[in-house]
Amino acid sequence: PMITFKSSSCTGGPDQATINGKFTLRGVTRDIRVPVKVDSSSGLKLTGSFKIKATDYGFKPYSAMFGQLKNQNEMSIHLELVSN
């Protein structure tokens, strides 16, 4: 029921950065790197995305019609963090 991310480090410059940390989904935790764009024109805004494999986090691939209809294993997670 909970998705969490705990950062351990951040590197980069004023416009782009990479946040390293632990991403937890369905009770499974993995180390990830998230490249983000930084916008500090009015407050602070970080936008980015990263990819995970659903099977790495305990999702069973859905399949029907003898494999003609199925979910992809790769998922994209998009984020937007805003501070005033």
C-alpha positions in Angstrom: 0.0 0.0 0.0 3.0 2.3 0.3 5.6 3.5 -2.2 8.6 5.2 -0.7 11.9 6.7 -1.8 14.7 7.6 0.6 17.5 9.6 -0.9 21.1 8.9 0.1 23.0 11.4 -2.1 22.5 14.0 -4.8 25.0 15.3 -7.4 24.8 17.8 -10.2 24.5 21.4 -10.9 21.9 24.2 -10.8 19.8 22.9 -13.7 20.2 19.1 -13.6 20.9 16.6 -10.8 21.0 12.9 -10.1 19.4 11.7 -6.9 20.5 8.3 -5.6 18.5 6.3 -3.1 16.3 3.4 -2.2 12.9 2.9 -3.9 10.4 0.6 -2.2 7.3 -0.8 -3.9 5.2 -3.7 -2.6 7.7 -4.3 0.2 10.7 -4.7 -2.2 13.5 -2.2 -1.9 16.1 -1.5 -4.7 18.8 1.1 -5.2 18.0 3.6 -8.0 19.3 6.7 -9.6 16.9 9.4 -10.7 18.0 12.1 -13.1 16.0 15.3 -12.5 15.7 18.7 -14.0 15.9 21.6 -11.5 13.8 24.7 -11.8 14.4 27.4 -9.2 12.7 30.3 -10.9 9.8 30.4 -8.4 10.5 28.1 -5.4 12.0 24.8 -6.2 10.7 22.2 -8.7 12.3 18.9 -9.6 11.0 16.7 -12.5 12.3 13.4 -13.6 11.5 9.8 -14.4 13.1 6.3 -14.0 12.3 2.8 -15.2 11.8 -0.3 -13.2 11.0 -3.9 -14.0 7.6 -5.0 -12.6 8.8 -8.5 -11.9 11.6 -7.1 -9.7 8.9 -5.8 -7.4 6.7 -8.9 -7.2 4.2 -8.1 -10.0 3.2 -11.2 -12.0 3.0 -10.4 -15.7 -0.6 -10.5 -17.0 -1.2 -12.6 -20.0 -4.4 -13.6 -21.9 -5.4 -15.0 -25.3 -2.3 -17.3 -25.4 0.1 -14.4 -24.9 -1.4 -12.1 -27.5 -2.5 -9.7 -24.7 0.0 -9.0 -21.9 1.6 -6.3 -19.8 5.1 -5.1 -20.4 7.6 -5.8 -17.7 9.2 -2.4 -17.9 7.4 0.5 -16.1 8.2 4.2 -16.1 7.8 6.2 -12.9 7.4 9.9 -13.4 7.8 12.4 -10.5 7.3 16.1 -9.9 8.4 17.6 -6.6 7.4 21.2 -5.8 8.4 23.5 -2.9 7.2 27.0 -2.4 
